[in-house]
Amino acid sequence: MYKKNRSLLLAMIMLVSSSLLYGCGGNKETEAPAKAPKAESAVETDAKTDETGSSGVDYGSLELTMGSTGAADDISTQAMTYMKEYIEEKSGGAIVVNTFPSSQLGAAVDQLEMTGQGSIDLFLEANFMTNNGVTEAKVGSLTFTCTSKEDYRKINESELCEGWKDKFCELNNIKVIANNWYRNGTALVSNREIHTVEDMKGLKVRVPQVDITMESFSEVGMNPTPIAYNESLLALQQGIVEAIWCTEDAAYTMGFYEVAQYLIELNSYFDSMYVYMNNDLYNSITDVQRDLIVEAALEAGKYYSELADEALVTNVAKMKESGIEVISLPPEEVAKLQAPMEAMADKYEAAGEWPVGTYDEILEILGK
């Protein structure tokens, strides 16, 4: 049975973790620990006397660590807590999930690596497959291809995407157990007023360190700058970048709007968050443990998607009240963002980044 023991240094480790939580706005990335700490409030699995869940199923005893980069009050963190509580309640406390939001366990790339190594059991973050060996998945990440959440859902739930996830697991020892955490459309939180694609020329914008994303922004004339998510606010505040690319809900929950003048709704990119799990752990736990964890991840994804829809209206209204100007990019300008994507696809296909005809398959999935 997969089981972990606490260290005698737990109190000291948790003190450090607590300080990281309140200092996550700094510009220094957290050094990834060799093994993620356990939450101080967690019930010791060794002390359990009843390991059967509410349905009478024997869940054994299991203690898990789950990290994310979302702020403490971000809807992704709320949904992660939902997943934790779902597992703990249904297992009758036999399975404990210790959660660490706000990049407490390191930057996203560090946490993903730790998940593959087994230092973290579960990790909630965006799609990182393209930067970790699944180059053909880049075709699904052409930044301005999807014009609606439904477009993205079609790709995300396709057999094509299932194949990408299988390859990602083989290469990185990381299982994607859920990818139905559908996010709102993306926006630019900007200190430059933007109404057209021409206005974006030379815009220094924070983006994640994903090659095809950076190239997509370059193709439409922007100057993409990869910066760790937990350092983005400070980068905008200090003028290192002029804008941050993020989901509209994150513009509010991460506080980006507080140091910006404009929220530019791009209406041209949608994605989802993924729940990653160490594959050795996935294969070593019991069937009932595995089924419950996957079920909880999927249910939390539904919950997150509902929160995202609800939060969008509320958060945009709050940002407007604070004085930020909201500008929605019109359809004719969205079309200008999309236009270079086909040429990019042809270039990547010619270079062997993905099998010939894959982009056409994407267009077929989208019905375009």
BAFINU-149222 format. One record per residue (C-alpha): z, y, x. Coordinates in steps of 0.5 Angstrom, whole numbers, plus 2048, in hexadecimal, padded with zeros to 3 digits. Layout:
BEGIN
<dogu><w>Z</w><v>Y</v><u>X</u></dogu>
...
# end
This chain:
BEGIN
<dogu><w>800</w><v>800</v><u>800</u></dogu>
<dogu><w>7FE</w><v>807</v><u>803</u></dogu>
<dogu><w>805</w><v>80A</v><u>804</u></dogu>
<dogu><w>807</w><v>810</v><u>808</u></dogu>
<dogu><w>80E</w><v>812</v><u>80B</u></dogu>
<dogu><w>811</w><v>819</v><u>80C</u></dogu>
<dogu><w>813</w><v>81C</v><u>813</u></dogu>
<dogu><w>81A</w><v>81E</v><u>815</u></dogu>
<dogu><w>816</w><v>825</v><u>816</u></dogu>
<dogu><w>814</w><v>826</v><u>80F</u></dogu>
<dogu><w>819</w><v>82C</v><u>80E</u></dogu>
<dogu><w>816</w><v>82F</v><u>814</u></dogu>
<dogu><w>80F</w><v>82E</v><u>812</u></dogu>
<dogu><w>810</w><v>830</v><u>80B</u></dogu>
<dogu><w>813</w><v>837</v><u>80D</u></dogu>
<dogu><w>80C</w><v>838</v><u>811</u></dogu>
<dogu><w>808</w><v>836</v><u>80B</u></dogu>
<dogu><w>80C</w><v>83B</v><u>807</u></dogu>
<dogu><w>80A</w><v>840</v><u>80C</u></dogu>
<dogu><w>803</w><v>83E</v><u>80C</u></dogu>
<dogu><w>803</w><v>83F</v><u>804</u></dogu>
<dogu><w>805</w><v>846</v><u>804</u></dogu>
<dogu><w>801</w><v>848</v><u>80A</u></dogu>
<dogu><w>7FA</w><v>845</v><u>808</u></dogu>
<dogu><w>7F7</w><v>84C</v><u>808</u></dogu>
<dogu><w>7F7</w><v>84C</v><u>810</u></dogu>
<dogu><w>7F1</w><v>84C</v><u>814</u></dogu>
<dogu><w>7F4</w><v>846</v><u>818</u></dogu>
<dogu><w>7F2</w><v>83F</v><u>816</u></dogu>
<dogu><w>7F7</w><v>83A</v><u>815</u></dogu>
<dogu><w>7F7</w><v>834</v><u>81B</u></dogu>
<dogu><w>7F6</w><v>82E</v><u>817</u></dogu>
<dogu><w>7FC</w><v>829</v><u>818</u></dogu>
<dogu><w>7FC</w><v>822</v><u>81A</u></dogu>
<dogu><w>7FF</w><v>820</v><u>813</u></dogu>
<dogu><w>7FF</w><v>824</v><u>80D</u></dogu>
<dogu><w>807</w><v>826</v><u>80B</u></dogu>
<dogu><w>80A</w><v>823</v><u>805</u></dogu>
<dogu><w>80C</w><v>828</v><u>800</u></dogu>
<dogu><w>814</w><v>829</v><u>800</u></dogu>
<dogu><w>815</w><v>828</v><u>7F8</u></dogu>
<dogu><w>811</w><v>821</v><u>7F8</u></dogu>
<dogu><w>815</w><v>81B</v><u>7F6</u></dogu>
<dogu><w>815</w><v>816</v><u>7FB</u></dogu>
<dogu><w>811</w><v>810</v><u>7FA</u></dogu>
<dogu><w>816</w><v>80C</v><u>7FD</u></dogu>
<dogu><w>81C</w><v>80E</v><u>7F8</u></dogu>
<dogu><w>818</w><v>80C</v><u>7F2</u></dogu>
<dogu><w>81A</w><v>806</v><u>7EE</u></dogu>
<dogu><w>815</w><v>806</v><u>7E8</u></dogu>
<dogu><w>80E</w><v>806</v><u>7EA</u></dogu>
<dogu><w>80B</w><v>805</v><u>7E4</u></dogu>
<dogu><w>807</w><v>80A</v><u>7E0</u></dogu>
<dogu><w>808</w><v>80D</v><u>7D9</u></dogu>
<dogu><w>803</w><v>807</v><u>7D7</u></dogu>
<dogu><w>807</w><v>802</v><u>7DA</u></dogu>
<dogu><w>802</w><v>801</v><u>7E0</u></dogu>
<dogu><w>805</w><v>7FF</v><u>7E7</u></dogu>
<dogu><w>803</w><v>805</v><u>7EB</u></dogu>
<dogu><w>807</w><v>803</v><u>7F2</u></dogu>
<dogu><w>809</w><v>809</v><u>7F6</u></dogu>
<dogu><w>804</w><v>80E</v><u>7F9</u></dogu>
<dogu><w>805</w><v>815</v><u>7FC</u></dogu>
<dogu><w>7FF</w><v>819</v><u>7FD</u></dogu>
<dogu><w>7FD</w><v>820</v><u>800</u></dogu>
<dogu><w>7F8</w><v>825</v><u>7FD</u></dogu>
<dogu><w>7F6</w><v>82B</v><u>800</u></dogu>
<dogu><w>7F1</w><v>831</v><u>7FE</u></dogu>
<dogu><w>7EF</w><v>838</v><u>800</u></dogu>
<dogu><w>7F0</w><v>83B</v><u>7F9</u></dogu>
<dogu><w>7F6</w><v>840</v><u>7F8</u></dogu>
<dogu><w>7FC</w><v>83E</v><u>7F5</u></dogu>
<dogu><w>7FA</w><v>841</v><u>7EE</u></dogu>
<dogu><w>7F3</w><v>840</v><u>7EF</u></dogu>
<dogu><w>7F0</w><v>83B</v><u>7E9</u></dogu>
<dogu><w>7EE</w><v>836</v><u>7EE</u></dogu>
<dogu><w>7F6</w><v>835</v><u>7F0</u></dogu>
<dogu><w>7F8</w><v>835</v><u>7E9</u></dogu>
<dogu><w>7F3</w><v>82F</v><u>7E8</u></dogu>
<dogu><w>7F5</w><v>82C</v><u>7EE</u></dogu>
<dogu><w>7FC</w><v>82C</v><u>7EB</u></dogu>
<dogu><w>7FA</w><v>829</v><u>7E5</u></dogu>
<dogu><w>7F7</w><v>824</v><u>7E9</u></dogu>
<dogu><w>7FE</w><v>823</v><u>7EC</u></dogu>
<dogu><w>802</w><v>823</v><u>7E6</u></dogu>
<dogu><w>7FD</w><v>81E</v><u>7E2</u></dogu>
<dogu><w>7FD</w><v>819</v><u>7E8</u></dogu>
<dogu><w>805</w><v>81A</v><u>7E8</u></dogu>
<dogu><w>806</w><v>819</v><u>7E1</u></dogu>
<dogu><w>801</w><v>814</v><u>7DF</u></dogu>
<dogu><w>804</w><v>810</v><u>7E5</u></dogu>
<dogu><w>80B</w><v>811</v><u>7E3</u></dogu>
<dogu><w>80D</w><v>814</v><u>7EA</u></dogu>
<dogu><w>80A</w><v>80E</v><u>7EE</u></dogu>
<dogu><w>805</w><v>812</v><u>7F1</u></dogu>
<dogu><w>807</w><v>819</v><u>7F4</u></dogu>
<dogu><w>802</w><v>81E</v><u>7F5</u></dogu>
<dogu><w>804</w><v>824</v><u>7FA</u></dogu>
<dogu><w>7FF</w><v>82A</v><u>7FA</u></dogu>
<dogu><w>7FE</w><v>82F</v><u>7FF</u></dogu>
<dogu><w>7F9</w><v>835</v><u>7FC</u></dogu>
<dogu><w>7F8</w><v>83C</v><u>800</u></dogu>
<dogu><w>7F5</w><v>838</v><u>806</u></dogu>
<dogu><w>7FC</w><v>836</v><u>808</u></dogu>
<dogu><w>7F9</w><v>830</v><u>80C</u></dogu>
<dogu><w>7F4</w><v>834</v><u>80F</u></dogu>
<dogu><w>7ED</w><v>837</v><u>80E</u></dogu>
<dogu><w>7E8</w><v>833</v><u>80A</u></dogu>
<dogu><w>7E4</w><v>830</v><u>80F</u></dogu>
<dogu><w>7EB</w><v>82D</v><u>812</u></dogu>
<dogu><w>7ED</w><v>82A</v><u>80C</u></dogu>
<dogu><w>7E7</w><v>827</v><u>80B</u></dogu>
<dogu><w>7E7</w><v>824</v><u>812</u></dogu>
<dogu><w>7EF</w><v>822</v><u>811</u></dogu>
<dogu><w>7ED</w><v>81E</v><u>80A</u></dogu>
<dogu><w>7E8</w><v>81A</v><u>80E</u></dogu>
<dogu><w>7ED</w><v>818</v><u>813</u></dogu>
<dogu><w>7F2</w><v>817</v><u>80E</u></dogu>
<dogu><w>7F7</w><v>81D</v><u>810</u></dogu>
<dogu><w>7F6</w><v>81F</v><u>809</u></dogu>
<dogu><w>7F5</w><v>81A</v><u>803</u></dogu>
<dogu><w>7F1</w><v>81F</v><u>7FE</u></dogu>
<dogu><w>7EE</w><v>826</v><u>7FF</u></dogu>
<dogu><w>7EB</w><v>82B</v><u>7FA</u></dogu>
<dogu><w>7E5</w><v>82F</v><u>7FC</u></dogu>
<dogu><w>7DE</w><v>831</v><u>7FB</u></dogu>
<dogu><w>7D8</w><v>82C</v><u>7FD</u></dogu>
<dogu><w>7D8</w><v>82B</v><u>804</u></dogu>
<dogu><w>7D3</w><v>825</v><u>805</u></dogu>
<dogu><w>7CD</w><v>829</v><u>808</u></dogu>
<dogu><w>7D1</w><v>82B</v><u>80E</u></dogu>
<dogu><w>7D4</w><v>824</v><u>80F</u></dogu>
<dogu><w>7CE</w><v>81F</v><u>810</u></dogu>
<dogu><w>7CB</w><v>81F</v><u>809</u></dogu>
<dogu><w>7C5</w><v>824</v><u>80B</u></dogu>
<dogu><w>7C1</w><v>822</v><u>805</u></dogu>
<dogu><w>7C6</w><v>825</v><u>800</u></dogu>
<dogu><w>7C4</w><v>82C</v><u>803</u></dogu>
<dogu><w>7BE</w><v>82C</v><u>7FD</u></dogu>
<dogu><w>7C4</w><v>82C</v><u>7F8</u></dogu>
<dogu><w>7C7</w><v>832</v><u>7FC</u></dogu>
<dogu><w>7C1</w><v>837</v><u>7FC</u></dogu>
<dogu><w>7C6</w><v>83C</v><u>7FA</u></dogu>
<dogu><w>7C1</w><v>840</v><u>7F4</u></dogu>
<dogu><w>7BE</w><v>83A</v><u>7F1</u></dogu>
<dogu><w>7C3</w><v>839</v><u>7EB</u></dogu>
<dogu><w>7C3</w><v>83E</v><u>7E6</u></dogu>
<dogu><w>7C8</w><v>83B</v><u>7E1</u></dogu>
<dogu><w>7CE</w><v>837</v><u>7E2</u></dogu>
<dogu><w>7CA</w><v>831</v><u>7DE</u></dogu>
<dogu><w>7C5</w><v>831</v><u>7E3</u></dogu>
<dogu><w>7CA</w><v>830</v><u>7E8</u></dogu>
<dogu><w>7CD</w><v>82A</v><u>7E4</u></dogu>
<dogu><w>7C7</w><v>827</v><u>7E3</u></dogu>
<dogu><w>7C6</w><v>826</v><u>7EB</u></dogu>
<dogu><w>7CD</w><v>825</v><u>7EC</u></dogu>
<dogu><w>7CD</w><v>81F</v><u>7E7</u></dogu>
<dogu><w>7C7</w><v>81C</v><u>7E9</u></dogu>
<dogu><w>7C6</w><v>815</v><u>7ED</u></dogu>
<dogu><w>7C3</w><v>81A</v><u>7F3</u></dogu>
<dogu><w>7CA</w><v>81D</v><u>7F4</u></dogu>
<dogu><w>7CD</w><v>816</v><u>7F3</u></dogu>
<dogu><w>7C9</w><v>814</v><u>7F9</u></dogu>
<dogu><w>7CB</w><v>81A</v><u>7FD</u></dogu>
<dogu><w>7D3</w><v>819</v><u>7FC</u></dogu>
<dogu><w>7D2</w><v>811</v><u>7FE</u></dogu>
<dogu><w>7CF</w><v>813</v><u>805</u></dogu>
<dogu><w>7D4</w><v>819</v><u>806</u></dogu>
<dogu><w>7D9</w><v>814</v><u>805</u></dogu>
<dogu><w>7D6</w><v>80F</v><u>80A</u></dogu>
<dogu><w>7D6</w><v>814</v><u>80F</u></dogu>
<dogu><w>7DC</w><v>818</v><u>80E</u></dogu>
<dogu><w>7E1</w><v>813</v><u>80B</u></dogu>
<dogu><w>7E2</w><v>817</v><u>805</u></dogu>
<dogu><w>7E1</w><v>815</v><u>7FE</u></dogu>
<dogu><w>7DF</w><v>81A</v><u>7F9</u></dogu>
<dogu><w>7E3</w><v>818</v><u>7F3</u></dogu>
<dogu><w>7E1</w><v>81E</v><u>7EE</u></dogu>
<dogu><w>7DC</w><v>824</v><u>7EF</u></dogu>
<dogu><w>7DD</w><v>826</v><u>7E7</u></dogu>
<dogu><w>7E1</w><v>82C</v><u>7E9</u></dogu>
<dogu><w>7DC</w><v>831</v><u>7E7</u></dogu>
<dogu><w>7DC</w><v>838</v><u>7E9</u></dogu>
<dogu><w>7DA</w><v>83F</v><u>7E6</u></dogu>
<dogu><w>7D4</w><v>842</v><u>7E9</u></dogu>
<dogu><w>7D4</w><v>846</v><u>7EF</u></dogu>
<dogu><w>7D5</w><v>84D</v><u>7F1</u></dogu>
<dogu><w>7D5</w><v>852</v><u>7F6</u></dogu>
<dogu><w>7DC</w><v>856</v><u>7F7</u></dogu>
<dogu><w>7D9</w><v>85C</v><u>7FB</u></dogu>
<dogu><w>7DA</w><v>863</v><u>7FD</u></dogu>
<dogu><w>7D2</w><v>864</v><u>7FD</u></dogu>
<dogu><w>7CF</w><v>866</v><u>7F6</u></dogu>
<dogu><w>7CA</w><v>861</v><u>7F4</u></dogu>
<dogu><w>7C5</w><v>861</v><u>7EF</u></dogu>
<dogu><w>7BF</w><v>85D</v><u>7F2</u></dogu>
<dogu><w>7BD</w><v>858</v><u>7F7</u></dogu>
<dogu><w>7BB</w><v>85E</v><u>7FB</u></dogu>
<dogu><w>7C2</w><v>861</v><u>7FB</u></dogu>
<dogu><w>7C4</w><v>85A</v><u>7FF</u></dogu>
<dogu><w>7C0</w><v>85B</v><u>805</u></dogu>
<dogu><w>7C5</w><v>85B</v><u>80B</u></dogu>
<dogu><w>7CB</w><v>85A</v><u>807</u></dogu>
<dogu><w>7D0</w><v>856</v><u>80B</u></dogu>
<dogu><w>7D3</w><v>851</v><u>807</u></dogu>
<dogu><w>7D9</w><v>84C</v><u>808</u></dogu>
<dogu><w>7D6</w><v>845</v><u>806</u></dogu>
<dogu><w>7D9</w><v>83E</v><u>807</u></dogu>
<dogu><w>7D6</w><v>83B</v><u>80E</u></dogu>
<dogu><w>7D1</w><v>837</v><u>80B</u></dogu>
<dogu><w>7CA</w><v>837</v><u>80E</u></dogu>
<dogu><w>7C6</w><v>837</v><u>808</u></dogu>
<dogu><w>7CA</w><v>83C</v><u>805</u></dogu>
<dogu><w>7CA</w><v>841</v><u>80A</u></dogu>
<dogu><w>7C2</w><v>840</v><u>80B</u></dogu>
<dogu><w>7C1</w><v>841</v><u>804</u></dogu>
<dogu><w>7C5</w><v>848</v><u>804</u></dogu>
<dogu><w>7C1</w><v>84A</v><u>80A</u></dogu>
<dogu><w>7BA</w><v>848</v><u>807</u></dogu>
<dogu><w>7BC</w><v>84D</v><u>801</u></dogu>
<dogu><w>7BD</w><v>853</v><u>807</u></dogu>
<dogu><w>7C5</w><v>852</v><u>807</u></dogu>
<dogu><w>7C9</w><v>851</v><u>80D</u></dogu>
<dogu><w>7CD</w><v>84B</v><u>80C</u></dogu>
<dogu><w>7D4</w><v>84B</v><u>810</u></dogu>
<dogu><w>7D8</w><v>844</v><u>810</u></dogu>
<dogu><w>7DF</w><v>846</v><u>80F</u></dogu>
<dogu><w>7E5</w><v>841</v><u>80D</u></dogu>
<dogu><w>7E7</w><v>842</v><u>806</u></dogu>
<dogu><w>7EE</w><v>844</v><u>807</u></dogu>
<dogu><w>7EC</w><v>849</v><u>80C</u></dogu>
<dogu><w>7E6</w><v>84C</v><u>807</u></dogu>
<dogu><w>7EB</w><v>852</v><u>804</u></dogu>
<dogu><w>7ED</w><v>855</v><u>80B</u></dogu>
<dogu><w>7E6</w><v>854</v><u>80D</u></dogu>
<dogu><w>7E4</w><v>859</v><u>807</u></dogu>
<dogu><w>7EA</w><v>85D</v><u>808</u></dogu>
<dogu><w>7E8</w><v>85F</v><u>80F</u></dogu>
<dogu><w>7E1</w><v>860</v><u>80E</u></dogu>
<dogu><w>7DF</w><v>859</v><u>812</u></dogu>
<dogu><w>7DA</w><v>858</v><u>80C</u></dogu>
<dogu><w>7D8</w><v>85C</v><u>806</u></dogu>
<dogu><w>7D8</w><v>857</v><u>801</u></dogu>
<dogu><w>7DB</w><v>850</v><u>7FF</u></dogu>
<dogu><w>7D7</w><v>84B</v><u>7FC</u></dogu>
<dogu><w>7DC</w><v>847</v><u>7F7</u></dogu>
<dogu><w>7DC</w><v>844</v><u>7F0</u></dogu>
<dogu><w>7DE</w><v>84A</v><u>7EB</u></dogu>
<dogu><w>7E5</w><v>847</v><u>7EA</u></dogu>
<dogu><w>7E7</w><v>847</v><u>7F1</u></dogu>
<dogu><w>7E5</w><v>84E</v><u>7F2</u></dogu>
<dogu><w>7EB</w><v>84F</v><u>7ED</u></dogu>
<dogu><w>7F0</w><v>84A</v><u>7EF</u></dogu>
<dogu><w>7EF</w><v>84B</v><u>7F7</u></dogu>
<dogu><w>7F0</w><v>852</v><u>7F6</u></dogu>
<dogu><w>7E9</w><v>854</v><u>7F9</u></dogu>
<dogu><w>7E7</w><v>859</v><u>7F4</u></dogu>
<dogu><w>7ED</w><v>85D</v><u>7F6</u></dogu>
<dogu><w>7EA</w><v>85F</v><u>7FC</u></dogu>
<dogu><w>7E3</w><v>860</v><u>7F9</u></dogu>
<dogu><w>7DF</w><v>865</v><u>7F5</u></dogu>
<dogu><w>7DA</w><v>860</v><u>7F1</u></dogu>
<dogu><w>7D9</w><v>859</v><u>7EF</u></dogu>
<dogu><w>7D2</w><v>857</v><u>7EF</u></dogu>
<dogu><w>7D1</w><v>851</v><u>7EA</u></dogu>
<dogu><w>7CB</w><v>84D</v><u>7ED</u></dogu>
<dogu><w>7C9</w><v>849</v><u>7E7</u></dogu>
<dogu><w>7C6</w><v>844</v><u>7EC</u></dogu>
<dogu><w>7CB</w><v>83F</v><u>7EF</u></dogu>
<dogu><w>7D0</w><v>83A</v><u>7EC</u></dogu>
<dogu><w>7D3</w><v>834</v><u>7EF</u></dogu>
<dogu><w>7DA</w><v>830</v><u>7EF</u></dogu>
<dogu><w>7E0</w><v>82E</v><u>7F3</u></dogu>
<dogu><w>7E0</w><v>827</v><u>7F5</u></dogu>
<dogu><w>7E7</w><v>823</v><u>7F6</u></dogu>
<dogu><w>7E6</w><v>81F</v><u>7FD</u></dogu>
<dogu><w>7EA</w><v>819</v><u>7FE</u></dogu>
<dogu><w>7EB</w><v>815</v><u>805</u></dogu>
<dogu><w>7E7</w><v>80F</v><u>804</u></dogu>
<dogu><w>7EC</w><v>80A</v><u>808</u></dogu>
<dogu><w>7F1</w><v>80C</v><u>803</u></dogu>
<dogu><w>7EC</w><v>80C</v><u>7FD</u></dogu>
<dogu><w>7EB</w><v>804</v><u>7FF</u></dogu>
<dogu><w>7F2</w><v>802</v><u>801</u></dogu>
<dogu><w>7F6</w><v>804</v><u>7FA</u></dogu>
<dogu><w>7F6</w><v>800</v><u>7F4</u></dogu>
<dogu><w>7F1</w><v>800</v><u>7EF</u></dogu>
<dogu><w>7F6</w><v>804</v><u>7EA</u></dogu>
<dogu><w>7F8</w><v>809</v><u>7EF</u></dogu>
<dogu><w>7F1</w><v>80A</v><u>7F1</u></dogu>
<dogu><w>7EF</w><v>80B</v><u>7E9</u></dogu>
<dogu><w>7F4</w><v>80F</v><u>7E7</u></dogu>
<dogu><w>7F3</w><v>814</v><u>7ED</u></dogu>
<dogu><w>7EB</w><v>814</v><u>7EC</u></dogu>
<dogu><w>7ED</w><v>815</v><u>7E4</u></dogu>
<dogu><w>7F1</w><v>81B</v><u>7E6</u></dogu>
<dogu><w>7EC</w><v>81E</v><u>7EA</u></dogu>
<dogu><w>7E7</w><v>81E</v><u>7E5</u></dogu>
<dogu><w>7EC</w><v>820</v><u>7DF</u></dogu>
<dogu><w>7EE</w><v>826</v><u>7E4</u></dogu>
<dogu><w>7E7</w><v>828</v><u>7E5</u></dogu>
<dogu><w>7E6</w><v>829</v><u>7DD</u></dogu>
<dogu><w>7EC</w><v>82D</v><u>7DD</u></dogu>
<dogu><w>7EA</w><v>831</v><u>7E3</u></dogu>
<dogu><w>7E3</w><v>832</v><u>7DF</u></dogu>
<dogu><w>7E6</w><v>835</v><u>7D9</u></dogu>
<dogu><w>7EB</w><v>839</v><u>7DD</u></dogu>
<dogu><w>7E5</w><v>83C</v><u>7E1</u></dogu>
<dogu><w>7E1</w><v>83E</v><u>7DA</u></dogu>
<dogu><w>7E7</w><v>841</v><u>7D7</u></dogu>
<dogu><w>7E9</w><v>845</v><u>7DE</u></dogu>
<dogu><w>7E3</w><v>848</v><u>7DE</u></dogu>
<dogu><w>7E3</w><v>84D</v><u>7D8</u></dogu>
<dogu><w>7EA</w><v>84E</v><u>7DA</u></dogu>
<dogu><w>7EA</w><v>850</v><u>7E1</u></dogu>
<dogu><w>7E3</w><v>854</v><u>7E1</u></dogu>
<dogu><w>7E7</w><v>858</v><u>7DC</u></dogu>
<dogu><w>7ED</w><v>859</v><u>7E0</u></dogu>
<dogu><w>7E8</w><v>85B</v><u>7E6</u></dogu>
<dogu><w>7E5</w><v>860</v><u>7E2</u></dogu>
<dogu><w>7EC</w><v>863</v><u>7E0</u></dogu>
<dogu><w>7ED</w><v>864</v><u>7E7</u></dogu>
<dogu><w>7E7</w><v>868</v><u>7E8</u></dogu>
<dogu><w>7E2</w><v>863</v><u>7EB</u></dogu>
<dogu><w>7DB</w><v>864</v><u>7E9</u></dogu>
<dogu><w>7D8</w><v>85E</v><u>7E6</u></dogu>
<dogu><w>7D0</w><v>85D</v><u>7E7</u></dogu>
<dogu><w>7CC</w><v>857</v><u>7E4</u></dogu>
<dogu><w>7C6</w><v>856</v><u>7E8</u></dogu>
<dogu><w>7C0</w><v>856</v><u>7E3</u></dogu>
<dogu><w>7BB</w><v>850</v><u>7E2</u></dogu>
<dogu><w>7B6</w><v>853</v><u>7E6</u></dogu>
<dogu><w>7BA</w><v>854</v><u>7EC</u></dogu>
<dogu><w>7BD</w><v>84D</v><u>7EC</u></dogu>
<dogu><w>7B6</w><v>84A</v><u>7EC</u></dogu>
<dogu><w>7B5</w><v>84E</v><u>7F2</u></dogu>
<dogu><w>7BB</w><v>84A</v><u>7F5</u></dogu>
<dogu><w>7B8</w><v>844</v><u>7F3</u></dogu>
<dogu><w>7B1</w><v>845</v><u>7F6</u></dogu>
<dogu><w>7B2</w><v>843</v><u>7FD</u></dogu>
<dogu><w>7B6</w><v>83D</v><u>7FB</u></dogu>
<dogu><w>7AF</w><v>839</v><u>7FA</u></dogu>
<dogu><w>7AD</w><v>83B</v><u>801</u></dogu>
<dogu><w>7B3</w><v>839</v><u>804</u></dogu>
<dogu><w>7B3</w><v>832</v><u>801</u></dogu>
<dogu><w>7AC</w><v>831</v><u>804</u></dogu>
<dogu><w>7AE</w><v>833</v><u>80B</u></dogu>
<dogu><w>7B4</w><v>82E</v><u>80B</u></dogu>
<dogu><w>7B0</w><v>829</v><u>808</u></dogu>
<dogu><w>7AB</w><v>82A</v><u>80D</u></dogu>
<dogu><w>7B0</w><v>829</v><u>812</u></dogu>
<dogu><w>7B3</w><v>823</v><u>810</u></dogu>
<dogu><w>7BA</w><v>825</v><u>80D</u></dogu>
<dogu><w>7B8</w><v>821</v><u>807</u></dogu>
<dogu><w>7B3</w><v>81C</v><u>804</u></dogu>
<dogu><w>7AD</w><v>81F</v><u>802</u></dogu>
<dogu><w>7AD</w><v>820</v><u>7FA</u></dogu>
<dogu><w>7B4</w><v>822</v><u>7FA</u></dogu>
<dogu><w>7B4</w><v>829</v><u>7F8</u></dogu>
<dogu><w>7AF</w><v>827</v><u>7F3</u></dogu>
<dogu><w>7B4</w><v>822</v><u>7F0</u></dogu>
<dogu><w>7B9</w><v>827</v><u>7F0</u></dogu>
<dogu><w>7B4</w><v>82C</v><u>7EB</u></dogu>
<dogu><w>7B3</w><v>826</v><u>7E7</u></dogu>
<dogu><w>7BA</w><v>825</v><u>7E6</u></dogu>
<dogu><w>7BA</w><v>82C</v><u>7E4</u></dogu>
<dogu><w>7B4</w><v>82B</v><u>7E0</u></dogu>
<dogu><w>7B1</w><v>831</v><u>7E3</u></dogu>
# end
